[in-house]
């Protein structure tokens, strides 16, 4: 073989090796990639993750030690900067416990996704595909030493957060999750810095301290019920006038109610397949900062009396004798346009 | 602007609401308010208190009390002639001021407590919203778990503070 031929074949072999490398593999269909990420990972692992919330000029971050054992055992240890465990969330798929370490208190409720919602998953996926453009980056990215596809969910309406998911190529594990409003000071990010696949996680990690799920405090919101509007009206004896559709692609999913002191709070939940809006109805006004618009601060930066989580924005108004509070992690403009339709 | 962990004091915020600040002070306070939720809440509480006080019914002073005060003021002219050492200890003056301050503070706290009973706190609603967000089709994992467990911690802290 001539030197030139050797060079060409060498170049060809190098090119082929590049093509066969994961970073240049053909990107999967976005919907199939999303579906692969919808179920919990099929492999046990332990990992360290950083969760960061940006809200306006405020930022909070915390590290989380995550343990997962299929199908539904999860343990998350939220750490303070010095590595001490602040709170632990343990779930067996049916019951979820939140252990507030400093307070030496355990609050128990229903595990996430332990009940069927009113809206069927097919309908929610349909809404998601109607309201968002899905795409997969042609290149993979590396997160915590693992190759991931980047799935982007871009809203078709301005004012809703974008979401990018870094999905593990092998096991569908979401290695990184970023929600953000473009050109706004709002974003949330969770990202693994370490992932160790493990076949033998100590089962004691997932043991629940409380036997029953009946210990959630009043108003804790940890036992979300999924009721139709008729069921809500019947259960509370209150006149319910929540619409079934809201502007910008939000549809009623389910309702619930809970007590705060002697007050009953009615909670209607709306989804566009990804973002969530909560509409609350009360007999008394909900205390908000001036102007009726609350820009809610991350948990670690405000004074103890109003340490609120970065869940988005809040508007409230009065109609008749009832007070309404609308909440969601969308832009103020979008929240206002939705509330205008409700007033 | 101050760091968001520092907060303006109530005297400055009160003067801000009364329009008694210089332009520079006002600009400083407004800059602080734009970036500080706790300060905005404090201003709102002060504004509420002022509104309540302004709306409170005013009663005429009883003639006997008015006469007693006028007598006391008039008597100050001859107290100057008494040597300082023979007069009441100075501690009585700050004690009186403290009593007046305690009265105002008590009134303020009372008003705030009454006001809080007329409102539903925002925190339980936020916890319910954050917890429900975990139920979305697309898994949010630690992102949402971080939020609602932190929110629940804050809610418990708040309840414990109120209980104390």
Interface residues (C-beta under 8 A of the other chain):
Chain A: X34 X37 X38 X40 X49 X51 X53 X56 X57 X58 X62 X64 X66 X76 X78 X86 X87 X89 X98 X100 X102 X103 X105 X107 X109 X112 X113 X117 X121 X124 X125 X128 X153 X163 X165 X174 X177 X179 X188 X189 X190 X219 X220 X221 X222 X224 X256 X258 X260 X261 X263 X265 X267 X269 X271 X273 X274 X276 X278 X280 X282 X284 X285 X286 X287 X288 X289 X290 X294 X295 X296 X297 X299 X300 X301 X302 X303 X304 X305 X306 X307 X308 X309 X310 X311 X314 X325 X327 X328 X329
Chain B: X4 X5 X7 X35 X37 X38 X40 X41 X43 X44 X47 X116 X118 X119 X120 X121 X122 X123 X124 X125 X126 X127 X128 X129 X130 X131 X132 X133 X134 X135 X136 X137 X138 X139 X140 X141 X142 X143 X145 X146 X147 X148 X149 X150 X151 X152 X153 X154 X155 X156 X157 X158 X160 X161
